[in-house]
């Protein structure tokens, strides 16, 4: 975990920006010794958003399965995908 004071962000933006890009980790910014912001590179943010969207879809599919929604086997899914691919 990387923690930096808000003064570091103000006084040395380029170093903090490079650190965020290189580590692909969030940087926690403090103000008066208390947590204030989390800074991350755009790439890291977009990857995180994609992961969260995928997780939400998986959770929704699992909930639908638990609620009794009809499912198909893996072999049936492969068959349907192959049929779609052959039709292209």
BELLINJO-V528059 format. One record per run of one state. SS is the DSSP state (H for helix, E for strand, C for the rest). FROM is the first residue (numbers start at 1). LEN is the number of residues. Records with the same first field share a line. If there is no record, write none. Layout:
SS: FROM-LEN + FROM-LEN
This chain:
C: 1-1 + 12-1 + 24-3 + 32-2 + 40-2 + 67-7 + 87-2
E: 2-4 + 27-5 + 34-6
H: 6-6 + 13-11 + 42-25 + 74-13
